Amino acid sequence: MRYAFDMIRAFEPADEDDLIRVWLASTIPGQSFLPEEHWRAMEPEIREQLVPIAETWVVEEEGEIVAFMSLLDNLIGGLFTHPDQQGKGHGRALVEHARGRFDPVLVEVAEANKKAIGFYRSCGFVDHERRVDEGSGLSLLILRLKDPGAADCIWFGQATSSPM
């Protein structure tokens, strides 16, 4: 059996459309506390502002990107798995990859995104602080990976990310 660790590679500019495809497919159902139009309207911002500055890692299976994680230094700025690929360990593998690169690893998640919070907590993340996003008014929870050996994630469902 192949594990997601074997399929993680650095983002390449040619991957951008696939990243957006995975992001929308994961975000729209996984973060339904905001309307679909909100996420679609954010696509240009993601392409123009996040993609160029983030350190992005992708999980590729059979030539197709199925998950990705964008890091802003030690902050997971987004971690998304296509709904058809969820539950296969891709998110856990990406968290492990981040843990191997940074200490501590942080992630910011909308408090309304209970499934993502459950996923990150199952990986060993603990509450670090809270803030309110000025643009959306959403309450955000900042989580910190507590222990280098704690990333034994159990999959809880939909998108595992912060609101991008």
MDTraj code that builds the backbone (N, CA, C; nanometers):
import mdtraj as md
import numpy as np

residues = "MET ARG TYR ALA PHE ASP MET ILE ARG ALA PHE GLU PRO ALA ASP GLU ASP ASP LEU ILE ARG VAL TRP LEU ALA SER THR ILE PRO GLY GLN SER PHE LEU PRO GLU GLU HIS TRP ARG ALA MET GLU PRO GLU ILE ARG GLU GLN LEU VAL PRO ILE ALA GLU THR TRP VAL VAL GLU GLU GLU GLY GLU ILE VAL ALA PHE MET SER LEU LEU ASP ASN LEU ILE GLY GLY LEU PHE THR HIS PRO ASP GLN GLN GLY LYS GLY HIS GLY ARG ALA LEU VAL GLU HIS ALA ARG GLY ARG PHE ASP PRO VAL LEU VAL GLU VAL ALA GLU ALA ASN LYS LYS ALA ILE GLY PHE TYR ARG SER CYS GLY PHE VAL ASP HIS GLU ARG ARG VAL ASP GLU GLY SER GLY LEU SER LEU LEU ILE LEU ARG LEU LYS ASP PRO GLY ALA ALA ASP CYS ILE TRP PHE GLY GLN ALA THR SER SER PRO MET".split()
xyz = np.array([
    [0.0844, -0.1186, 0.0000],
    [0.0000, 0.0000, 0.0000],
    [0.0884, 0.1243, 0.0000],
    [0.0512, 0.2238, -0.0802],
    [0.1228, 0.3509, -0.0857],
    [0.0590, 0.4488, 0.0097],
    [0.1382, 0.5238, 0.0804],
    [0.0874, 0.6250, 0.1715],
    [0.1034, 0.7624, 0.1099],
    [0.0225, 0.8564, 0.1577],
    [0.0252, 0.9920, 0.1039],
    [0.1636, 1.0543, 0.1140],
    [0.2449, 1.0129, 0.2144],
    [0.3798, 1.0676, 0.2269],
    [0.4568, 1.0500, 0.0968],
    [0.4331, 0.9385, 0.0283],
    [0.5044, 0.9072, -0.0940],
    [0.4605, 0.9946, -0.2103],
    [0.3475, 1.0625, -0.1966],
    [0.2910, 1.1370, -0.3073],
    [0.2966, 1.2877, -0.2859],
    [0.3565, 1.3335, -0.1777],
    [0.3648, 1.4774, -0.1518],
    [0.4795, 1.5348, -0.2336],
    [0.4488, 1.6447, -0.3008],
    [0.5516, 1.7146, -0.3767],
    [0.5243, 1.8645, -0.3697],
    [0.6228, 1.9429, -0.4040],
    [0.6087, 2.0878, -0.4050],
    [0.5148, 2.1310, -0.5177],
    [0.4378, 2.2339, -0.4907],
    [0.3508, 2.2969, -0.5894],
    [0.4324, 2.3497, -0.7062],
    [0.3753, 2.3363, -0.8251],
    [0.4329, 2.3943, -0.9459],
    [0.3290, 2.4883, -1.0058],
    [0.3696, 2.5962, -1.0719],
    [0.2720, 2.6907, -1.1280],
    [0.1647, 2.6252, -1.2155],
    [0.1992, 2.5187, -1.2845],
    [0.1006, 2.4497, -1.3691],
    [-0.0102, 2.3828, -1.2870],
    [0.0087, 2.3726, -1.1545],
    [-0.0899, 2.3093, -1.0659],
    [-0.2026, 2.4035, -1.0246],
    [-0.1920, 2.5316, -1.0558],
    [-0.2833, 2.6298, -0.9974],
    [-0.4306, 2.5987, -1.0232],
    [-0.4686, 2.5637, -1.1445],
    [-0.6098, 2.5342, -1.1726],
    [-0.6579, 2.4129, -1.0929],
    [-0.5728, 2.3123, -1.0776],
    [-0.6102, 2.1951, -0.9985],
    [-0.6249, 2.2313, -0.8511],
    [-0.5395, 2.3205, -0.8006],
    [-0.5533, 2.3665, -0.6622],
    [-0.6888, 2.4335, -0.6416],
    [-0.7257, 2.5199, -0.7325],
    [-0.8543, 2.5898, -0.7211],
    [-0.9688, 2.4897, -0.7290],
    [-0.9582, 2.3906, -0.8149],
    [-1.0618, 2.2873, -0.8265],
    [-1.0792, 2.2130, -0.6944],
    [-0.9690, 2.1712, -0.6333],
    [-0.9746, 2.0998, -0.5058],
    [-1.0257, 2.1925, -0.3961],
    [-0.9778, 2.3162, -0.3950],
    [-1.0202, 2.4126, -0.2932],
    [-1.1715, 2.4338, -0.2973],
    [-1.2262, 2.4608, -0.4151],
    [-1.3706, 2.4836, -0.4253],
    [-1.4503, 2.3582, -0.3923],
    [-1.4065, 2.2425, -0.4435],
    [-1.4792, 2.1174, -0.4184],
    [-1.4824, 2.0840, -0.2702],
    [-1.3792, 2.1200, -0.1979],
    [-1.3703, 2.0921, -0.0547],
    [-1.4379, 2.2004, 0.0293],
    [-1.4159, 2.3250, -0.0084],
    [-1.4616, 2.4375, 0.0723],
    [-1.6122, 2.4586, 0.0677],
    [-1.6712, 2.4502, -0.0490],
    [-1.8141, 2.4816, -0.0609],
    [-1.8984, 2.3919, 0.0290],
    [-1.8826, 2.2594, 0.0254],
    [-1.9629, 2.1778, 0.1182],
    [-1.9077, 2.1765, 0.2609],
    [-1.7768, 2.1909, 0.2757],
    [-1.7140, 2.1792, 0.4065],
    [-1.7240, 2.3036, 0.4923],
    [-1.7488, 2.4171, 0.4292],
    [-1.7594, 2.5425, 0.5031],
    [-1.8894, 2.6129, 0.4625],
    [-1.9971, 2.5396, 0.4727],
    [-2.1278, 2.5884, 0.4274],
    [-2.1875, 2.6958, 0.5183],
    [-2.1167, 2.7322, 0.6268],
    [-2.1625, 2.8412, 0.7125],
    [-2.1496, 2.9755, 0.6406],
    [-2.0778, 2.9781, 0.5278],
    [-2.0758, 3.0939, 0.4388],
    [-2.1276, 3.0483, 0.3031],
    [-2.1982, 3.1351, 0.2313],
    [-2.2592, 3.0928, 0.1047],
    [-2.1558, 3.0618, -0.0034],
    [-2.1956, 2.9773, -0.0973],
    [-2.1091, 2.9387, -0.2075],
    [-2.0543, 3.0611, -0.2819],
    [-2.1369, 3.1634, -0.2983],
    [-2.0948, 3.2843, -0.3700],
    [-1.9738, 3.3497, -0.3031],
    [-1.9690, 3.3426, -0.1701],
    [-1.8549, 3.3988, -0.0971],
    [-1.7254, 3.3318, -0.1422],
    [-1.7265, 3.1987, -0.1484],
    [-1.6061, 3.1244, -0.1842],
    [-1.5691, 3.1480, -0.3300],
    [-1.6673, 3.1475, -0.4186],
    [-1.6384, 3.1698, -0.5608],
    [-1.5812, 3.3101, -0.5832],
    [-1.6320, 3.4081, -0.5088],
    [-1.5818, 3.5448, -0.5208],
    [-1.4381, 3.5573, -0.4703],
    [-1.3944, 3.4656, -0.3862],
    [-1.2585, 3.4702, -0.3314],
    [-1.1533, 3.4096, -0.4242],
    [-1.1966, 3.3420, -0.5306],
    [-1.1010, 3.2756, -0.6190],
    [-0.9912, 3.3687, -0.6704],
    [-1.0240, 3.4888, -0.7197],
    [-0.9153, 3.5765, -0.7659],
    [-0.8158, 3.6118, -0.6547],
    [-0.8648, 3.6335, -0.5337],
    [-0.7765, 3.6647, -0.4210],
    [-0.6833, 3.5478, -0.3908],
    [-0.7381, 3.4273, -0.3961],
    [-0.6567, 3.3073, -0.3721],
    [-0.5472, 3.2992, -0.4779],
    [-0.5858, 3.3151, -0.6034],
    [-0.4891, 3.3053, -0.7134],
    [-0.3827, 3.4152, -0.7071],
    [-0.4266, 3.5383, -0.6798],
    [-0.3369, 3.6529, -0.6911],
    [-0.2594, 3.6846, -0.5633],
    [-0.3169, 3.6508, -0.4473],
    [-0.2514, 3.6903, -0.3225],
    [-0.1954, 3.5737, -0.2419],
    [-0.2679, 3.4624, -0.2330],
    [-0.2199, 3.3519, -0.1507],
    [-0.1212, 3.2625, -0.2258],
    [-0.1588, 3.2175, -0.3446],
    [-0.0748, 3.1223, -0.4179],
    [0.0678, 3.1746, -0.4373],
    [0.0871, 3.3021, -0.4746],
    [0.2249, 3.3474, -0.4973],
    [0.3127, 3.3531, -0.3718],
    [0.2528, 3.3690, -0.2537],
    [0.3369, 3.3855, -0.1342],
    [0.3455, 3.2613, -0.0469],
    [0.2549, 3.1678, -0.0659],
    [0.2520, 3.0488, 0.0201],
    [0.3517, 2.9438, -0.0273],
    [0.3977, 2.8666, 0.0689],
    [0.4754, 2.7456, 0.0400],
    [0.3716, 2.6339, 0.0323],
    [0.3452, 2.5865, -0.0881],
    [0.2348, 2.4926, -0.1078],
    [0.2874, 2.3548, -0.1448],
    [0.2266, 2.2553, -0.0811],
    [0.2596, 2.1146, -0.1036],
    [0.1340, 2.0438, -0.1503],
    [0.1490, 1.9557, -0.2488],
    [0.0339, 1.8851, -0.3041],
    [0.0496, 1.7351, -0.2834],
    [-0.0656, 1.6685, -0.2764],
    [-0.0687, 1.5223, -0.2784],
    [-0.1245, 1.4855, -0.4152],
    [-0.0486, 1.4042, -0.4854],
    [-0.0852, 1.3661, -0.6211],
    [-0.1057, 1.2155, -0.6273],
    [-0.2140, 1.1746, -0.6904],
    [-0.2427, 1.0331, -0.7148],
    [-0.2752, 1.0158, -0.8612],
    [-0.2033, 0.9267, -0.9255],
    [-0.2257, 0.8959, -1.0667],
    [-0.2320, 1.0222, -1.1513],
    [-0.1385, 1.1140, -1.1250],
    [-0.1273, 1.2358, -1.2028],
    [-0.2291, 1.3437, -1.1709],
    [-0.3099, 1.3227, -1.0688],
    [-0.4133, 1.4197, -1.0318],
    [-0.3895, 1.4701, -0.8901],
    [-0.4004, 1.6016, -0.8708],
    [-0.3878, 1.6587, -0.7371],
    [-0.5170, 1.6315, -0.6624],
    [-0.5045, 1.5681, -0.5451],
    [-0.6221, 1.5309, -0.4656],
    [-0.6274, 1.6049, -0.3328],
    [-0.5169, 1.6676, -0.2931],
    [-0.5124, 1.7427, -0.1673],
    [-0.3950, 1.8392, -0.1751],
    [-0.4038, 1.9448, -0.0933],
    [-0.2905, 2.0360, -0.0846],
    [-0.2937, 2.1113, 0.0471],
    [-0.1768, 2.1647, 0.0810],
    [-0.1608, 2.2453, 0.2009],
    [-0.0747, 2.3656, 0.1636],
    [-0.1198, 2.4840, 0.2054],
    [-0.0425, 2.6057, 0.1852],
    [0.0068, 2.6554, 0.3198],
    [0.1371, 2.6734, 0.3309],
    [0.1995, 2.7198, 0.4539],
    [0.2419, 2.8648, 0.4388],
    [0.2175, 2.9422, 0.5411],
    [0.2665, 3.0793, 0.5528],
    [0.3578, 3.0766, 0.6747],
    [0.4854, 3.0529, 0.6490],
    [0.5810, 3.0222, 0.7551],
    [0.5287, 2.8995, 0.8307],
    [0.5075, 2.9108, 0.9631],
    [0.4652, 2.7937, 1.0403],
    [0.3130, 2.7831, 1.0543],
    [0.2388, 2.8658, 0.9798],
    [0.0925, 2.8627, 0.9839],
    [0.0383, 2.7876, 0.8636],
    [-0.0435, 2.6865, 0.8908],
    [-0.1141, 2.6194, 0.7819],
    [-0.2237, 2.7163, 0.7374],
    [-0.2014, 2.7802, 0.6241],
    [-0.2967, 2.8774, 0.5721],
    [-0.4161, 2.8113, 0.5072],
    [-0.4031, 2.6873, 0.4738],
    [-0.5123, 2.6099, 0.4164],
    [-0.4691, 2.4673, 0.3940],
    [-0.5584, 2.3748, 0.4213],
    [-0.5350, 2.2331, 0.3962],
    [-0.6664, 2.1783, 0.3427],
    [-0.6632, 2.1288, 0.2198],
    [-0.7856, 2.0865, 0.1528],
    [-0.7659, 1.9509, 0.0862],
    [-0.8661, 1.8672, 0.0987],
    [-0.8688, 1.7373, 0.0326],
    [-0.9971, 1.7292, -0.0485],
    [-0.9866, 1.6866, -0.1731],
    [-1.1060, 1.6713, -0.2555],
    [-1.2010, 1.5751, -0.1853],
    [-1.3314, 1.6048, -0.1833],
    [-1.4269, 1.5186, -0.1117],
    [-1.4194, 1.3709, -0.1508],
    [-1.3889, 1.3413, -0.2765],
    [-1.3783, 1.2011, -0.3199],
    [-1.2565, 1.1311, -0.2621],
    [-1.1634, 1.2066, -0.2076],
    [-1.0381, 1.1507, -0.1566],
    [-1.0257, 1.1612, -0.0052],
    [-1.1268, 1.2139, 0.0604],
    [-1.1191, 1.2304, 0.2055],
    [-1.1230, 1.0947, 0.2755],
    [-1.0570, 1.0888, 0.3886],
    [-1.0524, 0.9658, 0.4663],
    [-0.9410, 0.8708, 0.4256],
    [-0.8525, 0.9140, 0.3376],
    [-0.7445, 0.8282, 0.2888],
    [-0.6082, 0.8641, 0.3472],
    [-0.6051, 0.9559, 0.4437],
    [-0.4797, 0.9901, 0.5097],
    [-0.4039, 1.1062, 0.4491],
    [-0.4583, 1.1686, 0.3451],
    [-0.3859, 1.2782, 0.2805],
    [-0.3685, 1.3981, 0.3738],
    [-0.4738, 1.4344, 0.4451],
    [-0.4645, 1.5470, 0.5389],
    [-0.3636, 1.5195, 0.6490],
    [-0.3666, 1.3990, 0.7038],
    [-0.2716, 1.3611, 0.8081],
    [-0.1287, 1.3680, 0.7562],
    [-0.1085, 1.3204, 0.6355],
    [0.0255, 1.3231, 0.5774],
    [0.0743, 1.4662, 0.5596],
    [-0.0140, 1.5551, 0.5187],
    [0.0251, 1.6950, 0.5021],
    [0.0567, 1.7604, 0.6368],
    [-0.0209, 1.7285, 0.7414],
    [0.0094, 1.7800, 0.8754],
    [0.1473, 1.7298, 0.9189],
    [0.1756, 1.6042, 0.8965],
    [0.3070, 1.5488, 0.9312],
    [0.4173, 1.6200, 0.8548],
    [0.3906, 1.6499, 0.7281],
    [0.4893, 1.7205, 0.6469],
    [0.5183, 1.8581, 0.7066],
    [0.4126, 1.9299, 0.7473],
    [0.4309, 2.0613, 0.8105],
    [0.5083, 2.0473, 0.9405],
    [0.4755, 1.9448, 1.0188],
    [0.5436, 1.9226, 1.1467],
    [0.6927, 1.8979, 1.1261],
    [0.7274, 1.8326, 1.0172],
    [0.8677, 1.8079, 0.9871],
    [0.9430, 1.9331, 0.9442],
    [0.8709, 2.0373, 0.9075],
    [0.9326, 2.1600, 0.8600],
    [0.9356, 2.2705, 0.9642],
    [0.8376, 2.2717, 1.0564],
    [0.8247, 2.3824, 1.1509],
    [0.7908, 2.3330, 1.2904],
    [0.8323, 2.4113, 1.3882],
    [0.7946, 2.3888, 1.5274],
    [0.7890, 2.5250, 1.5944],
    [0.6741, 2.5698, 1.6386],
    [0.5460, 2.4979, 1.6364],
    [0.4748, 2.5150, 1.5021],
    [0.3748, 2.4300, 1.4797],
    [0.2857, 2.4433, 1.3646],
    [0.1543, 2.4985, 1.4177],
    [0.1052, 2.6026, 1.3515],
    [-0.0224, 2.6635, 1.3877],
    [-0.1204, 2.6485, 1.2724],
    [-0.2490, 2.6558, 1.3051],
    [-0.3541, 2.6602, 1.2031],
    [-0.4659, 2.7478, 1.2567],
    [-0.5300, 2.8198, 1.1672],
    [-0.6400, 2.9076, 1.2046],
    [-0.7659, 2.8518, 1.1378],
    [-0.8700, 2.8290, 1.2194],
    [-0.9917, 2.7643, 1.1710],
    [-1.1129, 2.8424, 1.2205],
    [-1.2113, 2.8592, 1.1318],
    [-1.3364, 2.9208, 1.1753],
    [-1.3996, 2.8306, 1.2813],
    [-1.4434, 2.8904, 1.3921],
    [-1.5050, 2.8097, 1.4980],
    [-1.6290, 2.7371, 1.4488],
    [-1.6914, 2.7872, 1.3443],
    [-1.8087, 2.7210, 1.2870],
    [-1.7710, 2.5939, 1.2104],
    [-1.6447, 2.5758, 1.1795],
    [-1.5987, 2.4594, 1.1036],
    [-1.5622, 2.3463, 1.2000],
    [-1.6653, 2.2874, 1.2600],
    [-1.6468, 2.1855, 1.3646],
    [-1.5707, 2.0629, 1.3148],
    [-1.5960, 2.0228, 1.1905],
    [-1.5270, 1.9035, 1.1386],
    [-1.3774, 1.9280, 1.1252],
    [-1.3399, 2.0471, 1.0780],
    [-1.1969, 2.0786, 1.0664],
    [-1.1324, 2.0842, 1.2041],
    [-1.2016, 2.1457, 1.2996],
    [-1.1470, 2.1529, 1.4360],
    [-1.1293, 2.0121, 1.4921],
    [-1.2260, 1.9262, 1.4698],
    [-1.2140, 1.7876, 1.5147],
    [-1.0960, 1.7166, 1.4507],
    [-1.0782, 1.7384, 1.3220],
    [-0.9647, 1.6781, 1.2522],
    [-0.8324, 1.7255, 1.3133],
    [-0.8171, 1.8579, 1.3256],
    [-0.6909, 1.9095, 1.3781],
    [-0.6663, 1.8651, 1.5220],
    [-0.7699, 1.8618, 1.6022],
    [-0.7515, 1.8141, 1.7406],
    [-0.7107, 1.6672, 1.7415],
    [-0.7650, 1.5890, 1.6492],
    [-0.7260, 1.4477, 1.6425],
    [-0.5802, 1.4314, 1.6010],
    [-0.5250, 1.5350, 1.5403],
    [-0.3839, 1.5343, 1.4997],
    [-0.2918, 1.5853, 1.6100],
    [-0.3493, 1.6274, 1.7219],
    [-0.2675, 1.6750, 1.8324],
    [-0.2645, 1.8255, 1.8484],
    [-0.3458, 1.8979, 1.7730],
    [-0.3527, 2.0424, 1.7891],
    [-0.4355, 2.0755, 1.9127],
    [-0.3955, 2.1829, 1.9809],
    [-0.4665, 2.2314, 2.0993],
    [-0.4964, 2.3797, 2.0808],
    [-0.5938, 2.4296, 2.1554],
    [-0.6294, 2.5712, 2.1480],
    [-0.5094, 2.6573, 2.1839],
    [-0.4918, 2.7615, 2.1077],
    [-0.3807, 2.8546, 2.1309],
    [-0.4342, 2.9953, 2.1589],
    [-0.5218, 3.0446, 2.0706],
    [-0.5865, 3.1742, 2.0923],
    [-0.7076, 3.1858, 2.0009],
    [-0.7834, 3.2936, 2.0196],
    [-0.9010, 3.3221, 1.9379],
    [-0.8912, 3.4647, 1.8864],
    [-0.9573, 3.4882, 1.7715],
    [-0.9681, 3.6235, 1.7175],
    [-1.0896, 3.6293, 1.6269],
    [-1.1290, 3.7491, 1.5896],
    [-1.2403, 3.7690, 1.4969],
    [-1.1824, 3.8215, 1.3663],
    [-1.2210, 3.7593, 1.2567],
    [-1.1771, 3.8031, 1.1245],
    [-1.2512, 3.9312, 1.0890],
    [-1.1761, 4.0370, 1.0619],
    [-1.2373, 4.1667, 1.0338],
    [-1.3234, 4.1652, 0.9085],
    [-1.2828, 4.0924, 0.8065],
    [-1.3563, 4.0906, 0.6803],
    [-1.4879, 4.0159, 0.6864],
    [-1.4862, 3.8981, 0.7475],
    [-1.6059, 3.8125, 0.7493],
    [-1.6838, 3.8221, 0.8795],
    [-1.6185, 3.8692, 0.9857],
    [-1.6819, 3.8714, 1.1170],
    [-1.6832, 3.7355, 1.1850],
    [-1.6197, 3.6363, 1.1213],
    [-1.6163, 3.5014, 1.1790],
    [-1.5226, 3.4951, 1.2981],
    [-1.5618, 3.4168, 1.3970],
    [-1.4766, 3.3875, 1.5111],
    [-1.3792, 3.2780, 1.4691],
    [-1.2509, 3.3032, 1.4876],
    [-1.1470, 3.2093, 1.4461],
    [-1.0747, 3.1539, 1.5669],
    [-1.0417, 3.0276, 1.5579],
    [-0.9668, 2.9579, 1.6609],
    [-0.8284, 2.9283, 1.6039],
    [-0.7257, 2.9698, 1.6746],
    [-0.5890, 2.9378, 1.6343],
    [-0.5445, 2.8196, 1.7185],
    [-0.5068, 2.7127, 1.6506],
    [-0.4640, 2.5889, 1.7159],
    [-0.3139, 2.5715, 1.6957],
    [-0.2499, 2.5059, 1.7912],
    [-0.1054, 2.4799, 1.7880],
    [-0.0831, 2.3303, 1.8021],
    [0.0033, 2.2761, 1.7186],
    [0.0384, 2.1347, 1.7293],
    [0.1230, 2.1191, 1.8543],
    [0.0713, 2.0445, 1.9514],
    [0.1298, 2.0437, 2.0854],
    [0.2552, 1.9607, 2.1009],
    [0.2734, 1.8630, 2.0170],
    [0.3783, 1.7669, 2.0453],
    [0.4237, 1.7046, 1.9148],
    [0.5543, 1.6958, 1.8913],
    [0.6013, 1.6393, 1.7646],
    [0.5499, 1.4992, 1.7354],
    [0.5178, 1.4214, 1.8348],
    [0.4699, 1.2860, 1.8109],
    [0.3197, 1.2737, 1.8117],
    [0.2484, 1.3852, 1.8128],
    [0.1036, 1.3808, 1.8319],
    [0.0241, 1.3729, 1.7033],
    [0.0876, 1.3732, 1.5899],
    [0.0128, 1.3811, 1.4649],
    [-0.0360, 1.2439, 1.4191],
    [-0.1154, 1.1780, 1.5017],
    [-0.1815, 1.0533, 1.4648],
    [-0.3270, 1.0864, 1.4360],
    [-0.3510, 1.1449, 1.3203],
    [-0.4827, 1.1982, 1.2888],
    [-0.5845, 1.0883, 1.2647],
    [-0.7048, 1.1163, 1.3049],
    [-0.8207, 1.0344, 1.2736],
    [-0.9096, 1.1230, 1.1893],
    [-0.9571, 1.0753, 1.0773],
    [-1.0351, 1.1582, 0.9862],
    [-1.1775, 1.1752, 1.0357],
    [-1.2260, 1.2995, 1.0380],
    [-1.3598, 1.3297, 1.0843],
    [-1.4516, 1.3809, 0.9754],
    [-1.4080, 1.4009, 0.8554],
    [-1.5026, 1.4453, 0.7535],
    [-1.4483, 1.5479, 0.6581],
    [-1.5251, 1.6490, 0.6326],
    [-1.5089, 1.7442, 0.5241],
    [-1.3782, 1.8221, 0.5304],
    [-1.3833, 1.9379, 0.4713],
    [-1.2640, 2.0217, 0.4553],
    [-1.1956, 2.0459, 0.5887],
    [-1.0616, 2.0477, 0.5814],
    [-0.9832, 2.0664, 0.7023],
    [-0.9006, 2.1917, 0.6872],
    [-0.9658, 2.3032, 0.6982],
    [-0.8903, 2.4228, 0.6707],
    [-0.9415, 2.5431, 0.7455],
    [-0.8620, 2.6471, 0.7296],
    [-0.9056, 2.7786, 0.7750],
    [-0.9875, 2.8413, 0.6636],
    [-1.0679, 2.9409, 0.6939],
    [-1.1398, 3.0047, 0.5849],
    [-1.0444, 3.0889, 0.5034],
    [-1.0329, 3.0591, 0.3748],
    [-0.9434, 3.1351, 0.2878],
    [-1.0264, 3.2269, 0.2039],
])
top = md.Topology()
chain = top.add_chain()
for i, resn in enumerate(residues, 1):
    res = top.add_residue(resn, chain, resSeq=i)
    for name in ("N", "CA", "C"):
        top.add_atom(name, md.element.get_by_symbol(name[0]), res)
traj = md.Trajectory(xyz[None], top)
